[in-house]
Amino acid sequence: MDSVQKGKITMYGATWCGDCLRAKAFLDALGCEYEFIDISKDESAVAKVLEINNGMQSIPTIQFPDGKVLVEPSNAELQTEITSLHENNLVICHKQMDEQAK
């Protein structure tokens, strides 16, 4: 895990995508540091999403510092992954996480 960058969460999405906006709001509520890449403005991001998702343009696609990828995750799935990474000091979130899963 030497290549893991602490706090490097990358979300591929679009501003018109409801699930992307929900996931973005969830990460914002936790105060998590992440990068949002709008695939409607970045062709290389589209290629990355297609590569990750075996040719499907599914968003949001969220890549975590441990290499795990969640595609169209629920808030509960995000909570589980972020809690695990936070406990292992791999992500930076500035707010309490135990109340956010709902």
C-alpha positions in Angstrom: 0.0 0.0 0.0 2.9 2.4 -0.5 1.2 4.1 -3.4 -1.8 5.1 -1.3 -2.2 8.9 -0.9 -3.9 9.8 2.3 -7.2 11.5 1.7 -7.3 10.9 -2.1 -10.9 10.2 -2.8 -11.8 10.8 -6.5 -15.4 11.0 -7.6 -16.2 10.8 -11.3 -19.7 12.3 -12.0 -21.6 15.1 -13.6 -23.5 18.1 -12.3 -26.7 16.9 -13.9 -26.6 13.4 -12.1 -28.8 13.2 -9.1 -26.9 10.3 -7.5 -23.7 12.2 -8.0 -25.1 15.2 -6.2 -26.4 13.0 -3.4 -23.0 11.4 -2.9 -21.3 14.7 -3.2 -23.6 16.2 -0.5 -22.9 13.2 1.7 -19.1 13.6 1.4 -19.5 17.3 2.0 -21.5 16.7 5.2 -18.7 14.5 6.5 -16.2 17.1 5.6 -14.2 14.6 3.5 -11.5 15.8 1.3 -12.1 14.6 -2.3 -11.8 15.6 -5.9 -14.9 15.9 -8.1 -14.2 15.3 -11.8 -17.1 16.3 -14.1 -17.0 13.7 -16.9 -19.1 16.0 -19.1 -16.1 18.4 -19.2 -13.2 16.0 -19.3 -12.9 13.3 -22.0 -10.1 11.6 -20.2 -12.4 11.2 -17.2 -15.0 9.5 -19.4 -12.3 7.1 -20.6 -11.4 6.3 -17.0 -15.0 5.7 -16.0 -15.4 3.4 -19.0 -12.2 1.5 -18.1 -13.2 1.1 -14.4 -16.7 0.0 -15.3 -16.0 -2.4 -18.1 -17.4 -0.1 -20.8 -20.3 1.2 -18.8 -20.6 5.0 -18.2 -21.9 4.5 -14.7 -21.7 7.5 -12.3 -21.0 8.3 -9.7 -17.8 6.2 -9.7 -15.9 6.8 -6.6 -12.3 5.7 -6.2 -10.7 5.4 -2.7 -7.1 5.6 -1.6 -7.0 1.9 -0.9 -7.9 1.2 -4.5 -11.5 0.2 -3.9 -14.1 1.6 -6.3 -17.8 2.1 -5.5 -20.2 2.6 -8.4 -23.5 4.3 -7.8 -23.1 3.7 -4.0 -25.8 4.3 -1.4 -25.0 6.6 1.5 -24.7 3.5 3.7 -22.1 2.0 1.3 -20.2 5.2 1.4 -20.4 5.4 5.2 -19.0 1.8 5.5 -16.0 2.5 3.2 -15.2 5.9 4.6 -15.4 4.7 8.2 -13.0 1.8 7.4 -10.6 4.2 5.7 -10.9 6.8 8.4 -10.2 4.2 11.1 -7.0 3.3 9.2 -6.0 6.9 8.8 -6.3 6.8 5.0 -8.9 9.5 4.4 -9.4 13.0 5.9 -12.9 13.8 7.1 -13.4 16.7 9.4 -16.8 16.0 10.9 -18.3 13.2 13.1 -19.3 10.3 10.9 -21.5 8.2 13.2 -24.6 10.3 12.5 -24.4 10.6 8.7 -25.4 7.2 7.4 -29.1 7.9 7.2 
